[in-house]
Amino acid sequence: MPQDAAEQDEQASPLSYGEPFDSGFALAERHQLTPDLPAALSVYGELLAVAESFEDSPDVRLLRGHLLSDIGTVQLTATDLPGAALSIGRSLDLVRGIASVPMGPNGRQLWLEILLKTLLARGELLRRAGKFDEAQEAMDEATALLSEFRDPEGLRTAEIGLSRVHLLMDRSAWGAAEELASALLADAPAAEPYLLDCLGVVCASTVRFEQAEDYFARAEEAYLALGHNAGRQQVLSHRAYAALQAGDLDRAERLYAEAAEIFERQGQSEDLAVCEQARAAIAAHRGDAAGAAGLSASSLARFQQVGSAIAAADTMLLGARHAYERGAIDEMKRLAQGARDVYQERGVYERCAQVDLMLARSLEDNLNRTDHGVHERTSLANALSLALPAALALEAARYDFATAHARSQWLQLADEAMQLAFRLALRANDQGLIFELVEHRCAGASLALSRTPTADRAAAVFPDAAMKTYAPDDDGPLTLGGIAAEAAACVGLRVAPPPRVLLSPETGRTALQEYIQAAEFRYQRRIVSEEEVPFCPPTI
């Protein structure tokens, strides 16, 4: 049906609240780019006071909802999560409350845009609080609105895609995050610098440091073109993270100190806490136990103050490492379990596996340092019950990646875990378990073992406590040999979970059956496929 002239005029006119709101919104947005967050909040606060002086009507409620949404977004940037929760909640109540009010086409589009941006802010708030499932629900609700929303520049579509990338990264789903961010780059130019920054973090997290630096350089250039200084400051912090991951501690410390000074000056507590967390790790590596403890305590307090549960758990895990190195075993266990409880509650299962590996390594280390006597076999069994399921889960994480290079790089991170499992099985002299480990590790994989061993990247940043070498027969180190060594080191070419290795057709038992079941239950990840293969080729 043809539109009447009034409706056409409404669609052609730009969206406007009139003064002082149009110029006020523009000024506040400039403050956010600078960034000068207190100034932005001051402008929004003045505008909200004016809006609240108006007689109540649907239009006024929409204006108030818009202002509260923007206030909540700035509070998020300033890491005032409780304040952001209050502002975003009030905004959603106002905006949703007028959903059934008759609106013209432009009014409907403005209503949709405000609802979308507020849902995105709510998703970001929930994500940073570690409530990933609820954040996903907010993203799904926003996505459902897109079919009705005119988005010619793709801005809101890009923002939803970017939010999904961030959520995947927080879940440590690096492969899925990389695939989505790469796909969005072609379709979401409005989010280009943010996506490039995300891809840099993904590459740094999966030991592709040259590629990470390329993404960071492109992100910084894009932010510079936009005049977006706040974005450039995040890139600085992420470059420091990449340097830390690469073991370049001098550069990491310099960049983190520079970023911390900026974040402290701007009152960005959460970002400052991230810097303190990393600097604590560097201090611990350099033997500055007091400095590491002080930075860890400050970081933890800031994260807890702003409600960043996952980040606080990360600091607790770092504190557990420091406690172990000081010999404070009870403190290490308390902090590690506290971190794991948070990860478990939030569904961050890969980090649960990392905690379990740390506890298994501490058990191995303690076995190396002290004589467990008649309890040694029990201690070994406990260490294996932690290490082997965790190693299986981390190894299986490579199937998330879309490219062979990324899968191979991730497997290098999981190799240390699998080597630990083999060492413990060898130490226990459990020939059956070693046999099952070899069968599982080799099932469906290439045994071309030309890969050059890489340096232990994790040990460069978080070295284990000094320990004597366990050597029951001589003074040499405990090492793997023969096919066990080959299986422990094998990268393989699989791009999907390996088949189950059927050990007994009569009973249906498969290799590592109990450990695989434990891994799939604990870490909510498929470890093996439904396919079954015999443990040796059938006789012809």
C-alpha positions in Angstrom: 0.0 0.0 0.0 1.5 3.5 -0.9 2.6 5.5 2.1 0.9 8.9 2.7 2.9 12.1 2.4 3.3 12.6 6.2 4.8 9.1 6.6 7.2 9.7 3.7 8.3 13.0 5.3 8.9 11.3 8.6 11.1 8.6 7.0 13.1 11.2 5.1 13.8 13.4 8.1 16.8 12.6 10.4 16.1 11.3 13.8 16.2 14.1 16.3 15.2 14.9 19.9 15.9 18.6 19.4 18.0 20.8 21.6 19.8 20.5 24.0 19.7 16.8 23.4 21.1 16.5 19.8 24.2 18.6 20.6 24.5 17.0 24.1 24.6 13.5 22.6 27.3 14.6 20.1 29.4 16.2 22.9 29.1 13.1 25.1 30.2 10.8 22.2 33.3 13.0 21.6 34.2 12.7 25.3 33.9 8.9 25.0 36.3 8.8 22.1 38.9 11.0 23.9 38.3 9.2 26.3 37.1 11.5 29.1 34.5 9.3 30.8 33.7 11.6 33.8 32.9 14.4 31.3 30.7 12.1 29.2 28.8 11.0 32.3 28.4 14.6 33.4 26.9 15.6 30.0 24.5 12.6 30.1 23.5 13.4 33.7 22.6 16.9 32.8 20.5 15.8 29.8 18.8 13.1 32.0 17.9 15.8 34.6 16.3 17.9 31.8 14.4 14.8 30.4 13.1 13.9 33.9 11.7 17.5 34.3 9.3 16.9 31.3 5.8 15.7 31.7 5.6 11.9 31.3 4.7 10.5 27.9 5.9 7.6 25.7 8.3 9.9 23.8 9.8 11.2 27.1 10.2 7.6 28.4 12.0 6.7 25.2 14.3 9.7 25.6 15.1 8.8 29.2 15.7 5.1 28.2 18.1 6.3 25.5 20.0 8.4 28.0 20.1 5.7 30.6 21.4 3.2 28.0 24.2 5.6 27.1 25.0 6.2 30.8 25.2 2.5 31.3 27.5 2.0 28.4 29.9 4.7 29.8 29.7 3.1 33.2 30.7 -0.2 31.6 33.7 1.4 30.0 34.6 2.9 33.4 34.2 -0.6 35.0 31.4 0.5 37.2 29.5 -2.7 36.8 27.0 -2.2 39.6 26.2 1.3 38.3 25.9 0.0 34.8 23.5 -2.8 35.9 21.2 -0.2 37.5 21.2 2.2 34.5 20.8 -0.6 31.9 18.0 -2.2 33.9 16.1 1.1 34.2 16.6 1.7 30.5 15.2 -1.7 29.5 12.2 -1.2 31.7 11.4 2.2 30.1 12.0 1.0 26.5 10.2 -2.3 26.8 7.4 -0.5 28.6 6.3 1.4 25.4 6.6 -1.6 23.0 2.8 -1.6 22.3 2.6 2.2 21.9 1.7 3.2 18.3 4.7 4.6 16.5 5.5 5.9 13.0 8.2 4.1 10.9 11.0 6.4 12.1 9.8 6.2 15.7 9.7 2.4 15.5 13.2 2.3 14.1 14.5 4.6 16.9 12.8 2.4 19.5 14.4 -0.7 18.0 17.8 0.9 17.9 17.7 1.9 21.5 16.4 -1.5 22.5 19.2 -3.2 20.5 22.0 -1.1 21.9 20.7 -1.6 25.5 20.5 -5.4 25.0 24.0 -5.3 23.7 25.1 -3.3 26.8 23.3 -5.9 29.0 25.1 -8.7 27.2 28.4 -7.0 27.7 27.6 -6.5 31.4 26.7 -10.1 31.9 29.7 -11.3 30.0 32.1 -9.3 32.1 30.4 -10.6 35.2 31.0 -14.1 34.0 27.4 -14.9 33.4 27.9 -16.3 29.9 24.6 -18.1 29.4 22.6 -15.0 30.3 24.8 -12.9 28.0 24.1 -15.4 25.2 20.4 -14.9 25.9 20.7 -11.1 25.5 22.6 -11.6 22.2 19.9 -14.0 21.0 17.1 -11.5 21.8 19.0 -8.7 20.0 19.5 -10.9 17.0 15.8 -11.7 16.8 15.1 -7.9 16.5 17.4 -7.5 13.5 14.8 -8.8 11.0 12.6 -5.7 11.7 15.5 -3.2 12.0 16.8 -1.1 9.1 20.6 -1.3 9.4 22.0 0.0 6.1 25.5 0.5 7.4 25.4 -2.8 9.3 26.4 -1.2 12.6 24.1 -3.0 15.0 24.6 -6.3 13.1 28.4 -5.8 13.4 28.1 -5.0 17.1 26.1 -8.2 17.8 28.7 -10.2 15.8 31.5 -8.6 17.8 29.7 -9.3 21.1 29.5 -13.0 20.1 33.2 -13.0 19.3 34.0 -11.6 22.8 31.8 -14.2 24.4 33.5 -17.0 22.5 36.9 -15.6 23.6 35.9 -15.5 27.2 34.9 -19.1 26.9 38.4 -19.7 25.5 36.7 -21.0 22.3 39.6 -19.6 20.3 38.8 -21.5 17.0 35.2 -20.5 16.9 36.1 -16.9 17.8 38.7 -16.7 15.1 36.4 -18.1 12.4 33.5 -15.7 13.3 35.7 -12.6 13.5 37.4 -13.4 10.2 34.0 -13.9 8.6 32.7 -10.6 10.0 35.7 -8.6 8.7 34.3 -8.8 5.2 30.7 -7.9 6.1 31.1 -5.5 9.1 33.4 -2.6 8.2 32.0 -0.6 11.1 33.5 -3.1 13.5 36.8 -3.5 11.7 39.2 -2.2 14.3 37.5 -4.1 17.1 37.6 -7.3 15.1 41.2 -6.8 14.2 42.0 -6.3 17.9 40.1 -9.5 18.8 42.0 -11.5 16.1 45.2 -10.2 17.6 44.3 -11.5 21.0 43.2 -14.9 19.6 46.5 -15.3 17.7 48.5 -14.2 20.8 46.6 -16.8 22.8 47.5 -19.5 20.3 51.2 -18.6 20.0 51.0 -16.9 16.6 52.8 -13.8 17.6 53.8 -12.3 14.3 50.2 -12.6 13.0 49.0 -11.1 16.3 51.3 -8.1 15.8 50.0 -7.6 12.3 46.4 -7.5 13.5 47.3 -5.1 16.3 49.1 -2.8 13.9 46.1 -2.8 11.6 43.7 -2.2 14.5 45.7 0.7 15.8 45.8 2.3 12.3 42.0 1.9 12.1 41.4 3.4 15.5 43.7 6.3 14.6 41.7 7.0 11.5 38.6 7.2 13.6 40.2 9.3 16.3 39.3 6.5 18.8 42.0 6.9 21.5 40.3 4.5 23.9 40.5 1.7 21.3 44.2 2.4 20.8 44.8 2.1 24.6 43.2 -1.3 24.6 45.5 -2.3 21.8 48.5 -1.2 23.9 47.3 -3.5 26.7 46.8 -6.4 24.3 50.3 -5.9 22.8 51.6 -6.3 26.4 49.6 -9.5 26.7 51.1 -10.9 23.5 54.6 -10.0 24.7 53.9 -11.8 28.0 52.7 -14.9 26.1 55.8 -14.8 24.0 58.0 -14.7 27.1 59.4 -11.2 26.3 59.0 -10.0 29.9 61.0 -6.8 29.5 58.7 -5.5 26.7 55.6 -6.9 28.5 56.5 -5.1 31.7 57.2 -1.8 29.9 53.9 -1.9 28.0 51.8 -3.0 31.0 53.3 -0.2 33.1 52.4 2.3 30.3 48.9 1.0 30.0 48.4 0.9 33.8 49.3 4.5 34.1 46.7 5.5 31.5 44.0 3.3 33.0 44.7 4.5 36.6 44.5 8.1 35.4 41.2 7.4 33.7 39.7 5.5 36.6 39.4 2.2 34.6 39.7 -0.2 37.5 39.1 -3.4 35.6 41.7 -2.6 33.0 44.1 -1.5 35.7 43.5 -4.8 37.5 44.4 -6.8 34.3 47.7 -4.9 34.2 48.4 -5.6 37.8 47.6 -9.3 37.3 50.1 -9.6 34.5 52.8 -7.6 36.4 52.4 -9.9 39.3 53.2 -12.8 37.0 56.3 -11.1 35.8 57.4 -10.2 39.3 57.0 -13.8 40.4 59.1 -15.0 37.5 61.8 -12.6 38.5 61.8 -13.9 42.1 60.1 -10.8 43.6 57.7 -12.7 45.8 56.6 -9.7 47.8 56.0 -7.6 44.7 54.0 -10.4 43.1 51.9 -10.9 46.2 51.1 -7.2 46.5 50.1 -6.9 42.9 48.0 -10.0 43.0 46.2 -8.8 46.1 45.5 -5.4 44.5 44.3 -7.0 41.2 42.0 -9.4 43.1 40.5 -6.6 45.2 39.8 -4.5 42.1 38.2 -7.4 40.2 36.0 -8.3 43.1 35.0 -4.7 43.6 33.7 -4.3 40.0 32.2 -7.8 40.0 34.5 -9.4 37.3 34.2 -12.9 38.6 36.2 -14.7 35.9 39.1 -12.2 36.0 39.1 -12.4 39.8 39.4 -16.2 39.5 42.3 -15.8 37.1 44.1 -13.7 39.7 43.3 -16.4 42.4 44.8 -19.0 40.1 47.9 -16.8 39.7 48.0 -16.4 43.5 47.8 -20.2 43.8 51.0 -20.6 41.7 52.8 -18.0 43.9 51.6 -19.7 47.1 52.9 -23.1 45.8 56.3 -21.5 45.0 56.4 -20.1 48.6 55.6 -23.6 49.9 52.2 -22.5 51.2 50.4 -25.6 50.1 47.1 -25.1 52.0 46.9 -21.5 50.6 47.6 -22.9 47.1 44.8 -25.4 47.4 42.3 -22.8 48.8 43.0 -20.3 46.0 43.0 -23.0 43.2 39.8 -24.5 44.4 38.2 -21.1 44.7 39.2 -20.3 41.1 37.9 -23.6 39.9 34.6 -23.2 41.6 34.1 -19.9 39.7 35.1 -21.5 36.4 32.8 -24.4 37.0 29.8 -22.2 37.9 30.4 -20.0 34.8 30.9 -22.9 32.4 34.5 -22.0 31.6 35.6 -25.6 31.3 38.9 -25.2 29.7 40.1 -23.2 32.7 38.8 -25.9 35.0 41.2 -28.2 33.1 44.0 -25.8 33.6 43.4 -25.7 37.3 43.3 -29.5 37.4 46.6 -29.6 35.5 48.2 -27.2 38.0 47.1 -29.4 40.9 48.4 -32.5 39.1 51.8 -30.8 38.5 52.0 -29.8 42.1 51.4 -33.4 43.1 54.1 -34.6 40.8 56.4 -32.0 42.2 55.7 -33.0 45.7 56.3 -36.6 44.9 59.7 -35.5 43.5 60.5 -33.5 46.7 59.3 -35.9 49.4 59.0 -39.6 50.1 55.3 -40.6 50.1 56.2 -44.1 51.2 53.2 -46.5 51.2 51.0 -43.6 50.0 52.9 -43.0 46.7 50.6 -45.2 44.6 47.6 -43.3 45.9 49.2 -40.0 45.2 50.1 -41.1 41.7 46.5 -42.2 41.1 45.2 -38.9 42.3 47.6 -37.0 40.0 46.6 -39.1 37.0 42.9 -38.7 37.8 43.5 -34.9 37.5 46.1 -34.8 34.7 44.9 -37.3 32.1 41.2 -36.1 31.7 42.5 -32.5 31.6 45.1 -33.3 29.0 42.5 -35.1 26.9 40.2 -32.1 27.0 43.0 -29.6 26.1 44.2 -31.8 23.3 40.6 -32.0 21.9 40.2 -28.3 21.9 42.2 -28.1 18.7 39.2 -29.4 16.8 37.6 -26.0 17.3 40.0 -24.4 15.0 39.3 -23.9 11.3 42.9 -24.0 10.0 45.5 -26.6 10.3 48.1 -24.1 11.4 46.0 -23.0 14.3 45.3 -26.6 15.3 48.9 -27.4 15.3 49.8 -24.4 17.3 47.2 -25.1 19.9 48.4 -28.7 20.2 51.8 -27.4 21.2 50.0 -25.9 24.3 48.4 -29.2 25.1 51.6 -31.2 24.6 52.9 -30.4 28.1 49.7 -31.7 29.6 50.0 -35.0 27.7 53.7 -35.4 28.6 52.7 -35.0 32.2 50.1 -37.8 31.9 52.7 -40.1 30.2 55.3 -39.3 32.9 52.9 -40.2 35.7 51.8 -43.4 34.0 55.5 -44.4 33.5 56.3 -43.5 37.1 53.4 -45.7 38.3 54.8 -48.5 36.1 51.2 -49.0 34.8 51.9 -50.9 31.6 48.3 -51.2 30.8 47.7 -47.5 31.0 50.7 -46.7 29.0 49.5 -49.1 26.3 46.0 -47.4 26.3 47.6 -44.0 26.1 49.6 -45.0 23.1 46.6 -46.6 21.4 44.4 -43.5 22.0 47.1 -41.1 21.0 47.9 -42.9 17.7 44.3 -43.8 16.7 43.7 -42.4 13.3 46.8 -40.1 13.4 49.8 -39.7 11.3 53.0 -40.9 13.0 55.3 -38.7 10.9 57.4 -37.4 13.8 59.5 -34.7 12.0 58.2 -31.9 14.2 60.9 -29.9 15.9 60.3 -29.6 19.7 59.6 -26.0 20.7 60.7 -24.3 23.9 58.3 -24.6 26.8 56.6 -21.3 26.4 54.5 -21.6 29.6 57.5 -22.4 31.7 59.2 -19.2 30.5 56.4 -17.2 32.2 55.2 -19.4 34.9 58.1 -21.7 35.8 57.5 -24.7 38.1 59.1 -24.6 41.5 62.7 -25.9 41.4 62.7 -29.6 42.0 65.0 -32.6 42.1 64.7 -35.0 39.3 62.9 -38.2 40.1 65.2 -41.0 39.0 64.5 -44.4 40.7 67.4 -46.3 39.0 70.1 -43.6 38.3 70.8 -40.0 38.3 69.3 -39.3 34.9 66.0 -37.6 34.3 62.8 -39.5 33.9 62.1 -39.7 30.2 59.8 -41.4 27.8 61.3 -43.8 25.2 60.2 -45.8 22.2 56.7 -45.7 21.0 55.5 -44.0 24.2 57.7 -41.0 23.4 56.5 -41.0 19.8 52.9 -41.1 20.8 53.3 -38.4 23.4 54.8 -36.1 20.9 52.7 -36.9 17.9 50.7 -34.0 16.4 48.7 -36.0 13.9 46.6 -34.7 11.1 43.1 -35.2 12.6 40.5 -32.5 12.2 37.9 -34.3 14.3 37.9 -36.3 17.5 39.7 -39.6 17.2 37.8 -42.9 17.2 37.3 -45.0 20.2 39.9 -47.8 20.4 38.1 -51.0 21.1 40.2 -53.2 23.4 37.7 -56.0 24.1 34.9 -56.9 21.6 33.4 -59.1 24.3 33.0 -56.4 27.0 33.0 -53.4 24.7 35.8 -51.7 26.8 37.7 -49.0 25.0 41.1 -47.4 25.6 41.1 -44.8 28.5 37.4 -45.4 28.9 37.1 -44.1 32.5 39.4 -41.1 31.8 37.5 -40.1 28.7 34.2 -40.3 30.5 35.6 -38.2 33.3 36.9 -35.6 30.7 33.7 -35.4 28.9 31.7 -35.0 32.1 34.1 -32.5 33.8 34.8 -30.3 30.8 31.7 -30.7 28.7 33.7 -31.5 25.5 33.6 -34.4 23.0 36.9 -36.3 23.4 36.3 -39.2 21.0 33.9 -39.8 18.1 31.3 -42.5 17.9 33.5 -44.5 15.5 35.3 -47.5 16.9 38.6 -49.1 15.7 40.3 -52.2 17.0 43.5 -51.7 18.9 45.4 -53.6 16.2 44.7 -54.4 12.5 42.6 -57.6 12.1 44.5 -60.7 11.0 44.0 -61.6 7.4 
